Amino acid sequence: MKQNYINGAWLDGASSSANLNPSDLSDVIGHYTQGDAAQVDLAVQAAQAAFAAWSSSGIQARSDALDQIGREILARKEELGTLLAREEGKTRAEGIGEVARAGQIFKFFAGECLRLSGETLPSVRPGIGVDITREPVGVVGLITPWNFPMAIPAWKIAPALAFGNCVVFKPADLVPGSAWALAEIISRSGMGPGVFNLVMGPGRVIGDALVSHPGVNAISFTGSVGVGSQIARNCAKSFKKVQLEMGGKNPQVILDDADLAQAVELCAQSAFYSTGQRCTASSRLVVTDGIYPAFVTALQARMAGIKVGGALATGTDIGPVSSLAQLEQDLSYIDIGRAEGATLAFGGDRVPCHTGSGAKGFFMAPALFSESTAGMRINREEIFGPVASVIRVKDYEAALFTANDTPFGLSAGIATTSLKYATHFKRHSQAGMVMVNLPTAGVDYHVPFGGRKGSSHGPREQGKYAQEFFTTVKTAYTLA
């Protein structure tokens, strides 16, 4: 059984759970311990005790530790990518790509350790100097989702450690294997006991204990809007710093002047690959009148060529849905869309077996609704599966309005050959990230990630902007 990592030691929890392969439910990946509130308290106390030494340690030592972690992740990317695909359900190629990104993130923040900067300014009062510096926040609780079980933990853990914080990491209960593998690598990086701690277990136990613990100074969370809202309220009670990445209902605008083949491909990639289980996936395809019929026909043909299968099988384009609960939610929205009057133009049914071996998994054919309207639930609520709907609009102005008509604001895209419309959309889209003639999913690891409205709260993640959350600014005056 794989254990929690607390204060430099591997410890059993209160119970354990089996980690199942969503491509083959007979495949038990392993058994992972389940912690409790008492173990959260142990981890927080360990992090508090380690903070003074780690936060004042030399930047070269921190850089070396993060670089070592990144190098090992990259060296083992095929092994770790296979594990990721096996437990989460994305294809092996996607899993390897995600692991590589995790390694690159650690190496990037190894460099950021050496790029910490401040300012020295003159005071308006003669003979006084002003230094503006950044210091670590303290003990940081990190709560991550199941859809990117290596990359998202990496882009939280790496900057937290780079800037001198100590970490208590709570991964999603559905994907403990990737989290444990990452923790095991970190455990051998030379950091002192308590600097990094892993506590696995259900969110209602571990997450709640972490958010409410008085020894935790900040919480970074990626997950649902409902849970994120509750975390924000709880953190406000004790004035914890909080960073939230939550839902998305991302629009992809297709204008009449778009390159049809390019538009179809970027929509297929955004909406259906990774089984649609990305917060940046395009689930609303906003298409203008002139190109609408050709677009729907061409996208149907493209979807017919998408191969659904086991995550590790050769030739698979999209793997299974991650869990039975997620599959049932996805299928329920197929019923909702039909009941609302949208036309199910393709797919949407459960595929009982696609591994070729007789194994059972949570497979679903990608679904496309046409003739939908912006007010339908399928266009208002995040489904988080391989389901997209097409909304027909008159022109660019109507497309922009429809794209922005959502409580979310993470990512948005436009397919057009017009520089005028591309420029206007980049400025007026109410999203944190905008893509022109590119899929809405896919952001480089060295640039800021985050959205607006109900998608995000607090400072951006990734790149140099990560320092805004993981550090606090100090202004110091000196009389010469």
C-alpha positions as CSV (number, residue, x, y, z in Angstrom):
1,M,0.0,0.0,0.0
2,K,1.2,3.5,-0.9
3,Q,1.4,5.8,2.1
4,N,1.2,9.5,3.0
5,Y,4.4,11.5,3.3
6,I,4.5,13.6,6.4
7,N,7.6,15.2,8.0
8,G,10.0,13.1,6.0
9,A,8.3,9.8,6.8
10,W,5.9,7.4,5.0
11,L,2.8,6.8,7.2
12,D,-0.3,4.7,7.0
13,G,-3.6,6.5,7.1
14,A,-6.9,5.6,8.8
15,S,-8.0,3.4,5.8
16,S,-7.1,2.6,2.2
17,S,-8.8,2.6,-1.2
18,A,-8.3,0.9,-4.5
19,N,-7.2,2.9,-7.6
20,L,-9.0,1.5,-10.6
21,N,-8.3,1.9,-14.3
22,P,-11.3,3.6,-16.0
23,S,-10.3,1.8,-19.3
24,D,-10.5,-1.6,-17.6
25,L,-12.3,-1.9,-14.3
26,S,-10.7,-5.2,-13.5
27,D,-7.3,-3.5,-13.4
28,V,-6.4,-2.4,-9.9
29,I,-3.5,0.0,-10.1
30,G,-2.8,-0.1,-6.4
31,H,-4.1,0.6,-3.0
32,Y,-3.5,4.0,-1.5
33,T,-3.8,5.1,2.1
34,Q,-6.6,7.5,3.2
35,G,-5.6,10.1,5.8
36,D,-7.7,11.9,8.3
37,A,-7.8,15.3,10.0
38,A,-5.2,14.2,12.6
39,Q,-2.7,13.5,9.8
40,V,-3.5,17.0,8.3
41,D,-2.6,18.4,11.6
42,L,0.7,16.5,11.8
43,A,1.6,17.7,8.2
44,V,0.8,21.3,9.0
45,Q,2.8,21.2,12.2
46,A,5.7,19.6,10.3
47,A,5.5,22.4,7.7
48,Q,5.4,25.1,10.3
49,A,8.5,23.6,12.0
50,A,10.4,23.4,8.7
51,F,9.4,26.9,7.4
52,A,12.1,29.0,9.2
53,A,15.0,27.0,7.8
54,W,13.5,26.5,4.3
55,S,12.4,30.1,3.8
56,S,15.9,31.3,4.7
57,S,17.8,28.7,2.8
58,G,20.1,29.7,0.0
59,I,18.4,30.2,-3.4
60,Q,20.9,27.8,-5.0
61,A,19.9,25.0,-2.8
62,R,16.2,25.5,-3.6
63,S,17.1,25.8,-7.3
64,D,19.1,22.6,-7.3
65,A,16.3,20.6,-5.5
66,L,13.7,21.7,-8.0
67,D,16.0,21.1,-11.0
68,Q,16.7,17.6,-9.7
69,I,12.9,16.9,-9.5
70,G,12.3,18.2,-13.0
71,R,15.2,16.2,-14.4
72,E,13.9,12.9,-12.9
73,I,10.3,13.6,-14.1
74,L,11.5,14.2,-17.6
75,A,13.8,11.1,-17.5
76,R,10.8,8.9,-16.5
77,K,8.2,10.6,-18.6
78,E,7.1,7.4,-20.5
79,E,6.8,5.4,-17.3
80,L,4.9,8.1,-15.4
81,G,2.9,9.0,-18.5
82,T,1.7,5.4,-18.8
83,L,0.7,5.4,-15.1
84,L,-1.2,8.7,-15.6
85,A,-3.1,7.4,-18.6
86,R,-3.9,4.2,-16.8
87,E,-5.4,5.9,-13.8
88,E,-7.0,9.0,-15.3
89,G,-8.0,7.8,-18.8
90,K,-6.4,10.2,-21.2
91,T,-4.3,8.6,-23.9
92,R,-0.8,7.5,-23.3
93,A,0.6,10.2,-25.6
94,E,-1.3,12.9,-23.7
95,G,-0.2,11.4,-20.4
96,I,3.5,11.5,-21.5
97,G,3.0,15.1,-22.7
98,E,1.5,16.1,-19.4
99,V,4.4,14.5,-17.4
100,A,6.9,16.3,-19.6
101,R,5.1,19.6,-18.9
102,A,5.3,18.8,-15.2
103,G,9.1,18.3,-15.5
104,Q,9.5,21.5,-17.4
105,I,7.5,23.4,-14.8
106,F,9.9,22.3,-12.1
107,K,12.9,23.3,-14.1
108,F,11.4,26.6,-14.9
109,F,10.9,27.4,-11.3
110,A,14.4,26.2,-10.5
111,G,15.4,29.2,-12.6
112,E,12.9,31.5,-10.9
113,C,14.6,30.8,-7.6
114,L,17.6,32.7,-9.0
115,R,15.5,35.4,-10.5
116,L,13.9,36.8,-7.4
117,S,14.0,40.5,-7.5
118,G,13.0,43.6,-5.6
119,E,13.3,47.4,-5.8
120,T,15.3,50.1,-4.2
121,L,13.7,53.5,-4.3
122,P,14.6,56.9,-2.8
123,S,12.1,58.2,-0.2
124,V,10.5,61.6,-0.8
125,R,12.3,62.4,2.5
126,P,16.0,63.1,2.1
127,G,18.5,60.7,3.5
128,I,16.0,57.7,3.6
129,G,16.1,54.6,1.4
130,V,13.2,52.3,0.6
131,D,13.6,48.6,-0.2
132,I,10.7,46.6,-1.6
133,T,11.1,42.8,-1.3
134,R,9.1,39.6,-1.6
135,E,8.9,37.0,1.2
136,P,7.2,33.6,1.3
137,V,3.7,33.4,2.6
138,G,4.3,30.5,5.0
139,V,2.5,27.1,5.0
140,V,0.5,26.6,1.8
141,G,-2.3,24.0,1.3
142,L,-2.6,22.8,-2.3
143,I,-5.7,21.0,-3.4
144,T,-5.7,19.7,-7.0
145,P,-8.2,18.0,-9.4
146,W,-8.2,14.7,-11.2
147,N,-8.0,15.8,-14.8
148,F,-4.4,16.9,-14.8
149,P,-2.9,14.8,-12.0
150,M,0.8,15.7,-12.7
151,A,0.7,19.1,-14.4
152,I,-1.6,21.0,-12.0
153,P,0.2,19.7,-8.9
154,A,3.5,20.7,-10.5
155,W,2.4,24.3,-11.2
156,K,1.3,24.7,-7.6
157,I,4.1,22.8,-5.8
158,A,7.0,24.1,-7.8
159,P,6.4,27.9,-7.3
160,A,5.4,27.3,-3.6
161,L,8.7,25.7,-2.9
162,A,10.7,28.0,-5.2
163,F,9.6,31.1,-3.2
164,G,10.4,29.5,0.2
165,N,7.0,28.2,1.3
166,C,6.3,24.8,2.9
167,V,3.6,22.6,1.4
168,V,0.8,20.3,2.4
169,F,-0.5,18.7,-0.8
170,K,-3.9,17.1,-1.1
171,P,-4.5,15.5,-4.5
172,A,-7.8,14.4,-6.0
173,D,-9.0,11.1,-4.5
174,L,-9.5,9.7,-8.0
175,V,-5.9,9.8,-9.1
176,P,-3.6,9.0,-6.1
177,G,-1.0,7.2,-8.2
178,S,0.4,10.2,-10.1
179,A,0.4,12.2,-6.8
180,W,2.2,9.5,-4.9
181,A,4.8,9.1,-7.7
182,L,5.5,12.8,-7.7
183,A,5.7,12.9,-3.9
184,E,8.2,10.0,-4.0
185,I,10.4,12.0,-6.4
186,I,10.2,15.1,-4.3
187,S,11.1,13.1,-1.1
188,R,14.5,12.3,-2.6
189,S,15.3,15.9,-3.7
190,G,17.2,16.8,-0.5
191,M,14.6,19.1,1.1
192,G,14.4,18.8,4.9
193,P,11.6,17.0,6.7
194,G,8.3,18.9,6.7
195,V,9.1,21.1,3.7
196,F,6.8,19.0,1.5
197,N,4.0,16.8,2.8
198,L,1.5,14.6,1.0
199,V,-1.9,13.7,2.6
200,M,-4.2,11.6,0.4
201,G,-7.8,11.1,1.2
202,P,-11.3,12.4,0.4
203,G,-11.9,16.1,0.0
204,R,-14.6,16.3,2.6
205,V,-12.1,15.1,5.2
206,I,-8.6,16.2,4.1
207,G,-9.6,19.3,2.2
208,D,-11.9,20.6,4.9
209,A,-9.3,20.0,7.6
210,L,-6.6,21.8,5.5
211,V,-8.8,24.8,4.7
212,S,-9.9,25.3,8.3
213,H,-6.5,24.7,9.9
214,P,-5.2,27.8,11.7
215,G,-1.6,26.9,10.8
216,V,-2.2,27.2,7.1
217,N,-1.5,30.6,5.7
218,A,-2.8,30.2,2.1
219,I,-4.9,27.8,0.0
220,S,-4.6,27.2,-3.7
221,F,-7.4,25.2,-5.2
222,T,-8.4,23.9,-8.6
223,G,-11.8,22.2,-8.9
224,S,-15.5,22.9,-9.1
225,V,-17.2,26.3,-8.6
226,G,-19.3,24.9,-5.7
227,V,-16.3,23.7,-3.7
228,G,-14.2,26.8,-4.6
229,S,-17.0,29.1,-3.4
230,Q,-17.1,27.3,-0.1
231,I,-13.3,27.4,0.3
232,A,-13.4,31.1,-0.4
233,R,-15.9,31.6,2.4
234,N,-14.0,29.5,4.8
235,C,-10.7,31.2,4.1
236,A,-12.3,34.6,4.6
237,K,-13.1,33.7,8.2
238,S,-9.4,33.5,9.1
239,F,-8.1,35.9,6.4
240,K,-6.2,33.1,4.6
241,K,-4.8,34.0,1.2
242,V,-6.8,32.1,-1.4
243,Q,-6.3,31.3,-5.1
244,L,-9.1,29.5,-7.0
245,E,-9.3,28.0,-10.5
246,M,-12.7,26.7,-11.1
247,G,-15.1,26.1,-14.0
248,G,-15.4,27.1,-17.6
249,K,-18.0,27.2,-20.4
250,N,-15.6,28.3,-23.1
251,P,-16.8,29.7,-26.4
252,Q,-15.2,29.0,-29.8
253,V,-16.4,31.5,-32.3
254,I,-16.4,30.5,-36.0
255,L,-16.9,33.4,-38.4
256,D,-18.0,33.1,-42.1
257,D,-14.5,34.0,-43.3
258,A,-12.8,31.2,-41.3
259,D,-10.8,28.5,-42.9
260,L,-13.3,25.7,-42.6
261,A,-10.9,22.8,-42.3
262,Q,-8.8,24.6,-39.7
263,A,-11.9,25.6,-37.7
264,V,-13.2,22.1,-37.6
265,E,-9.9,20.6,-36.5
266,L,-9.4,23.1,-33.7
267,C,-13.0,22.6,-32.5
268,A,-12.5,18.8,-32.5
269,Q,-9.3,19.1,-30.6
270,S,-10.7,21.6,-28.0
271,A,-14.1,20.0,-27.4
272,F,-13.4,16.2,-27.5
273,Y,-9.8,15.4,-26.9
274,S,-8.8,14.5,-23.4
275,T,-12.4,13.3,-23.4
276,G,-13.5,16.9,-23.0
277,Q,-12.2,16.8,-19.4
278,R,-10.4,20.1,-19.5
279,C,-11.5,23.3,-17.9
280,T,-10.3,25.1,-21.1
281,A,-12.3,22.8,-23.4
282,S,-14.6,24.5,-26.0
283,S,-18.1,23.3,-25.2
284,R,-20.0,26.2,-26.9
285,L,-19.3,26.5,-30.7
286,V,-20.7,29.9,-31.7
287,V,-21.1,29.8,-35.5
288,T,-22.2,32.6,-37.9
289,D,-25.0,32.0,-40.5
290,G,-23.0,31.8,-43.6
291,I,-20.7,29.0,-42.5
292,Y,-23.1,27.2,-40.2
293,P,-24.4,24.3,-42.5
294,A,-20.9,23.5,-43.9
295,F,-19.3,23.6,-40.4
296,V,-21.8,21.2,-38.8
297,T,-21.5,18.8,-41.7
298,A,-17.7,18.9,-41.6
299,L,-17.5,18.5,-37.9
300,Q,-19.8,15.5,-38.0
301,A,-17.5,13.9,-40.5
302,R,-14.5,14.7,-38.3
303,M,-16.1,13.2,-35.3
304,A,-16.9,10.0,-37.1
305,G,-13.1,9.5,-37.4
306,I,-12.4,9.9,-33.7
307,K,-11.5,6.6,-32.2
308,V,-12.7,6.0,-28.7
309,G,-10.7,3.3,-26.9
310,G,-8.5,2.2,-24.0
311,A,-6.1,4.8,-22.9
312,L,-3.1,2.6,-23.5
313,A,-4.3,1.1,-26.8
314,T,-2.6,2.0,-30.1
315,G,-4.6,4.4,-32.2
316,T,-6.9,5.7,-29.5
317,D,-7.8,9.3,-29.9
318,I,-9.9,9.7,-26.7
319,G,-10.0,7.4,-23.8
320,P,-12.7,6.7,-21.2
321,V,-14.5,9.2,-19.0
322,S,-12.7,9.2,-15.6
323,S,-15.3,7.7,-13.4
324,L,-18.8,6.3,-13.3
325,A,-20.1,9.4,-11.6
326,Q,-18.7,11.6,-14.3
327,L,-20.0,9.3,-17.1
328,E,-23.5,9.4,-15.6
329,Q,-23.3,13.2,-15.4
330,D,-22.3,13.5,-19.0
331,L,-25.1,11.2,-20.2
332,S,-27.6,13.1,-18.1
333,Y,-26.8,16.3,-20.1
334,I,-27.5,14.4,-23.3
335,D,-31.0,13.9,-22.0
336,I,-31.2,17.5,-20.8
337,G,-30.2,18.8,-24.2
338,R,-32.8,16.7,-26.0
339,A,-35.5,17.7,-23.6
340,E,-34.6,21.4,-24.2
341,G,-35.1,21.0,-27.9
342,A,-31.5,20.8,-29.2
343,T,-30.8,18.3,-32.0
344,L,-28.3,15.5,-31.1
345,A,-26.3,15.7,-34.3
346,F,-23.7,13.1,-33.4
347,G,-22.8,10.5,-30.7
348,G,-23.7,10.9,-27.1
349,D,-24.2,7.2,-26.3
350,R,-22.3,5.0,-23.9
351,V,-19.9,2.6,-25.5
352,P,-19.8,-0.6,-23.5
353,C,-16.4,-1.9,-24.6
354,H,-13.8,-0.3,-26.8
355,T,-10.6,-1.8,-25.5
356,G,-10.7,-4.7,-27.8
357,S,-10.0,-7.1,-25.0
358,G,-13.5,-7.5,-23.6
359,A,-12.6,-5.3,-20.6
360,K,-15.3,-2.9,-19.4
361,G,-14.7,0.8,-18.9
362,F,-16.4,4.2,-18.8
363,F,-16.5,4.9,-22.5
364,M,-18.7,7.5,-24.3
365,A,-18.9,8.5,-27.9
366,P,-18.3,12.3,-28.3
367,A,-21.5,14.2,-28.6
368,L,-22.5,17.2,-30.7
369,F,-25.7,19.2,-30.4
370,S,-26.9,21.5,-33.2
371,E,-29.8,23.9,-33.3
372,S,-29.1,24.9,-29.6
373,T,-29.7,28.3,-28.1
374,A,-27.6,30.3,-25.6
375,G,-30.1,30.0,-22.8
376,M,-30.2,26.1,-22.7
377,R,-28.6,24.4,-19.7
378,I,-26.2,22.6,-22.0
379,N,-24.9,26.1,-22.9
380,R,-24.9,27.5,-19.4
381,E,-23.6,24.7,-17.1
382,E,-20.2,23.0,-17.3
383,I,-20.6,19.4,-18.4
384,F,-16.9,18.5,-18.2
385,G,-17.1,15.7,-20.8
386,P,-16.9,15.2,-24.6
387,V,-20.1,17.2,-25.3
388,A,-20.3,20.3,-27.4
389,S,-23.2,22.3,-28.8
390,V,-23.4,24.6,-31.8
391,I,-25.1,28.0,-31.4
392,R,-26.1,29.7,-34.6
393,V,-25.8,33.5,-34.7
394,K,-26.2,36.3,-37.3
395,D,-22.8,38.0,-37.4
396,Y,-19.7,38.9,-35.5
397,E,-21.4,41.3,-33.1
398,A,-23.9,38.6,-32.1
399,A,-21.1,36.0,-31.8
400,L,-19.2,38.3,-29.4
401,F,-22.2,38.9,-27.3
402,T,-23.0,35.2,-27.1
403,A,-19.4,34.3,-26.3
404,N,-19.5,36.7,-23.4
405,D,-23.0,35.6,-22.2
406,T,-21.8,33.2,-19.6
407,P,-21.0,33.3,-15.8
408,F,-17.6,31.9,-16.7
409,G,-14.5,33.5,-18.3
410,L,-11.6,31.2,-18.6
411,S,-10.7,30.7,-22.2
412,A,-12.2,31.8,-25.5
413,G,-11.3,31.3,-29.2
414,I,-12.1,32.8,-32.6
415,A,-11.6,31.3,-36.0
416,T,-11.3,34.0,-38.6
417,T,-9.1,35.3,-41.4
418,S,-10.0,38.9,-40.5
419,L,-7.3,40.9,-38.6
420,K,-10.0,43.4,-37.7
421,Y,-12.2,40.8,-36.0
422,A,-9.3,38.9,-34.4
423,T,-8.0,42.2,-32.8
424,H,-11.4,43.3,-31.6
425,F,-12.1,39.8,-30.1
426,K,-8.8,39.7,-28.2
427,R,-9.7,43.0,-26.6
428,H,-13.4,42.5,-25.9
429,S,-13.6,38.8,-25.1
430,Q,-14.4,38.6,-21.4
431,A,-12.0,35.7,-20.8
432,G,-8.6,35.4,-19.1
433,M,-7.1,33.7,-22.1
434,V,-7.9,34.2,-25.8
435,M,-6.9,32.1,-28.8
436,V,-7.0,33.1,-32.4
437,N,-7.2,30.2,-34.9
438,L,-6.0,27.9,-32.2
439,P,-7.8,25.4,-29.8
440,T,-9.0,27.0,-26.5
441,A,-7.2,24.2,-24.7
442,G,-3.4,24.4,-24.4
443,V,-1.4,27.0,-22.5
444,D,2.4,27.2,-22.2
445,Y,3.9,26.6,-18.8
446,H,5.8,29.9,-18.6
447,V,2.8,32.2,-19.1
448,P,0.0,33.2,-16.7
449,F,-3.0,30.8,-16.5
450,G,-6.4,32.0,-15.2
451,G,-9.7,33.5,-16.0
452,R,-12.4,36.0,-15.0
453,K,-15.9,36.0,-13.5
454,G,-16.8,32.6,-12.1
455,S,-13.7,30.8,-13.5
456,S,-11.0,32.2,-11.3
457,H,-10.4,34.2,-8.1
458,G,-7.1,35.6,-6.9
459,P,-3.7,35.9,-8.6
460,R,-2.8,34.0,-11.8
461,E,-1.0,30.7,-11.8
462,Q,2.2,29.8,-13.7
463,G,5.1,31.7,-15.0
464,K,6.6,34.7,-13.2
465,Y,3.0,35.7,-12.2
466,A,3.0,32.8,-9.7
467,Q,4.9,35.0,-7.3
468,E,1.9,37.2,-6.8
469,F,0.2,34.4,-4.8
470,F,3.1,32.6,-3.2
471,T,4.9,35.7,-1.9
472,T,3.9,38.7,0.1
473,V,5.4,42.2,-0.5
474,K,7.4,44.0,2.2
475,T,8.4,47.7,2.2
476,A,11.4,48.6,4.4
477,Y,12.8,52.1,5.2
478,T,16.4,52.8,6.2
479,L,17.7,56.1,7.6
480,A,21.2,56.6,6.0
